[in-house]
Amino acid sequence: PFGGKVGIGTTAPKAKLQVEEYGIDTTTTSSAATTQIAIHTFPAADFRSAKYTIQVTNTTDSTYHITEILMIHNGTTASITEYGTIFTGTAAEATFDADILTGNVRLLATPAAVDGMQFKVVCHSITV
């Protein structure tokens, strides 16, 4: 009844799993270009801040990259800080940014190469 969403302590969940004021969401996105892409999105009106864990798999050369990002927004501007980054190759597989477009907060990734890249994201978010 909630589009595949489950709520605990809420009758209208806004994430795949929402426990009272907190949402947990997962996404997988693939790319084979060096253009910036959105790898996770949520409504700015629903969630104020988020902690992301991102795993990047370079499917061309079997190298890996994991990082954590904290994000917060004020309704018009999203700010992030990246920390805890580690990778198995000689350089990071992607860079990250965030913005707000048409009322949605977007976590953006720019792959470092035209290799096949797979982004797996776990997002823990806190409601507005």
N, C-alpha and C positions, 0 to 999 in steps of 0.2 A: 504493500500500500504506500510505501514511502520511496519508491523508485530504487529499491535495493539498499536503502539506508536503514540502519538499526539505531534506536535511541534507548538509552538507559537514563531515567530521570527526566525525559523530555518526550512529548508526544509529536514533535515535529523536527526530527533530526536533520541537520544541515550538512553532515559529513557521512561517509560510509559507516563509521561508528562514532556516535556522539554520546559521551558520558557527562551528563549535566552540562557544564559550560565548556567542555573540551571536545575537540573533534580529532579523529585519527583517520587519515586518508592515504591511499597508495595509488601511484600511477606508474605506467611504463610508456616511454616514448622512444622512438628510434629515428636516426638521422644519418644521412650519408653526404652531408654538405657542411660548409663552414658558416652558414647563415644562422643568425640567432633564432631560436625557437622557444616557445613556451612549453615547459615540462611539467608545470603544475599551475592550477588556477583555482581561486575561490572568491566568492562574493565579498567585496570590501565591506558591505553593510552587515555581514554575518560574523566575520572574524577579524580581530584587530592585530594579532601577532601569531607567529608560527616558528617552529623549530623544524628544520628539514635535515634529513639524512639522505644523501644522494650517492648512489653507486653508478659509476660510468664504466661500461664494458666496451672496449674497442674490439669488435668482433673480427676485424681484419688481422690484427697482429697479437691478439690475446693479451693485451695489457689492461690494467684496471686502475680505477681512481675512486676514492671515497672521500667525502667531505661533509661537514656539518655547517649549516647556515642558520643564523637567527635573522628574522625579518619582522618589521613593525611598520605600520602605516598610519597616516592621519586622515585618510579619506581621499587625499589627492596625490600624495607622494609616498612611495614605498622605499624603505631603507634596509639594507642588509649588511651583515658582517659575516665573513667566512672564516672558519677556524677548523682545526683538527684535520687538515688535508694530508692525505698520503696517497702515493701511486706506485705502481710496479714498473712502469716504463721510465724513460729519461726525462719526461715532462708531464705536467697535468694534461688530461684529456679534454678539458673544457674550462671556460671561465663562466661566471654567473653574475646575474644582475636581477633586478625586479622593477616592475612598473605597475601602474593602474591604468587599465584600458576598458572603457565602457562599463565602469562599475566593478570590474574584476581585478583582483590582485594577481599578477602573473610572476612566477619564478621563471627566469629566462636563462637559457644556456647557449653558449657559442662554442661548438666543437672546435678543437684545435687542428683537426685534419679532416679530409674528405673520406676517411675510413668509415666503415659502418660503426656507428656509436649507439649504444642502448643506455638510456637513462632510467633508473629505477629510483623512485622517490617515496619516502615515508614522511608524511607531514603531520605534526602534532600542532593543532591550532587552538587558540583561545578566543571565545566569542567576544563581540564588541561590548 
